[in-house]
Amino acid sequence: MANEIRITPWEAEAFVDYDRLIKIFGVKPLTDSEIALLKRYTNEDHMMLRRRVFYAHRDLDVFLNSYGLGRRCVLYTGRGPSGSTHLGHLLPWIFTKWLQDKLGIDLFFQMTDDEKYLHAEGGDLENYNRYAYDNMLDLIALGFNSSKTHVIIDTEDIRYLYPIAVKIAKKITFSTQKATFGLTESTNVGMIFYPVLQIAVAFLPTELYGEQTEVLIPAAIDQDPYWRLARDIAPSLGYPKPAQIHCKLLPGLDVGGKMSSSKPESAVYTTDDPEIAYRKVLRAYTGGQPTAELQRKLGGNPNLCPVFKMYEMMFEDNDSKLTERYHACRSGTILCGECKRELAERVAKFIKEHQVKRMKAVDQVEKYLIRYKFDVPLIRKRR
Ligand code: TRP
């Protein structure tokens, strides 16, 4: 079971055996042939594909063939606004934006303030709702196209989802829900229902456009249980099965886990002062030896180093420079301090520039909200 290696949508580690996850979840590894197919339409390589940061999929080929045939296609992703956005959240968004630009298609983006409220021990619902708006600034700062990007905030835009959710809910038994999401007898009933809403967005485009719409979901692999269920149900409700492209989780700066809001020192937030971001990177755990002397003698282990992973997954797009760094680490010719300083500079620069765009995003929010752009589908039909 997935639980053995601690990966459910609410609990995940970063240095997990990703190949095993492919088997457990029953998804396909991303191969050169899908990457080549994607390149046919994007005319560009993406570092996150080459390096298999995005590394698994379901029906990506089917989605791309539909795209090639001129059928209506969209992207869907989302965020549980539990706090400030960190670099680990931006990773799939950066790739999603690239896909949106290259394919020229719409993106539906779900902000699940309800999910995060229901999941948390404490906290006000209003607080999660505020974070939904706060996190939107990061989305906008990345440069998503406002006329093609539609944000759904669950607690406010539920009328778009509810009629679809009702139909989905009727198809899922309590025992399926329990087994799929690792729920227990003491799980609150909000959390039992919530997955229905995450699935509903995958079917919403077909309702909004009034035509069969193919959906591709770029997301971290820990979200897979939702999509498996969505795909099971889709045909019986008359919707196309959504396709997925799955990415790995950005490791946190401390030992072992993913970059996580529950461990603030492990994460670089987009709202961190660039100075603080710089210092967090300098304090990061590495795959290095305890002393400089040993490091020179034995070399480090980039495979288990969050600093190296940050270069590989986000901050070094030049392949030969990355390979050079890898070997310099292995052979002990570069020490962790130097490697971290270089990364800290890049991270601080990125954060600084992002914050300027984030400021400018403040008065752009409305342009992205679905409620100002689409009629509610089922109500429209009734009129
Ligand atoms: N459950 C996701 C989270 O906790 C939020 C989410 C909603 C999402 N819809 C999505 C993530 C679609 C990826 C794709 O962050």
Boltz pocket constraint, residues with backbone or C-beta under 6 A from the ligand:
constraints:
  - pocket:
      binder: B
      contacts: [[A, 9], [A, 76], [A, 77], [A, 78], [A, 79], [A, 80], [A, 81], [A, 110], [A, 111], [A, 112], [A, 115], [A, 198], [A, 217], [A, 218], [A, 219], [A, 220], [A, 223]]
      max_distance: 6.0
